[in-house]
Amino acid sequence: MFRNFETRLSSKLISQVINPNLNLSSNPLRSPNIFDIYGVRRGVFQSPHLHSSTGGLPSSPSGSLNLEFDKSGRDKAYGFSSSTVTVIGQPDLVNSSISKVRNVSEAIRHYGQCYWELSKARLSMLVVATSGAGFVLGSGSAIDFAGLCWTCTGTMMVAASANSLNQVFEKHNDALMKRTMRRPLPSGRLSIPHAAIWASSVGIAGTTLLAYKANILTAGLAASNLALYAFVYTPLKQIHPVNTWVGAIVGGIPPLLGWAAASGQISLNAWILPAALYFWQLPHFMALAYLCRSDYAAGGFRMLSFTDASGRRTALVALRNSLYLLPLGFLAYDCSFC
């Protein structure tokens, strides 16, 4: 019986398509009893969401019935309203999800690159290496590798904080120098409040980590070095050339920090590696200041090379501090460091 009903219903629909001017009043499909006749109480054409307000079959604006079939074979999501049927393709949903994932990925990449540059990550890794060397030398015959990892992690965080604060304070100076104008702050890729929050967060976290996993002496050295670099060395760069020697002190403290983390104290032997690092940095700083003296002058930094056009005085300072490393090497040998 259902097959007979389907055959008759199909013939009625085809006749309506072929002859759109057919009088609907004579169309038995308009009769609400059509479904009762064939034993169907509620059919698809009686759905309040599908038939028009005047009853009967849904029709196109031209008055003829428009039957559309999806030949793509793809899954569809259908939304029904009183007058329209909205079809949302599954590919559209997938594309929207992919777009959101791409935006999140680009944001992570952007801020990751900004934090990397703001922290001067490669320079911070050198600081971590010197701190780790101090830890190994201060450990004696047995090395606590877990303690070494915690010390290196805390040192990295404090170094990243110090470098970030340095760039926060020198944003306008960096914008005037070719070698620094592309940094995150002068280039506008990151705001000063954002960078300040980042620097404060990693600085506090790193100091707390060293206090908890190492000892208070180590955390105190880390906090002192952070303050010396960010609040003494950084503003001094615009005041007097002595900033180079202060900066060398900052670079010499990390090995002492590592030694204190391993042994819990600072002995006479602990000063040899920081002293070597201090004397080694001065030739490096002097050479850099002389080669980039025009750039430093544009940025408003005061370096010894500004008043040394020939470079003779700068070279003598570098040579003198290089010679200081010779007796220090013999002292390290006598203390069984070789």
Disulfide bonds with the S-S distance in Angstrom:
none
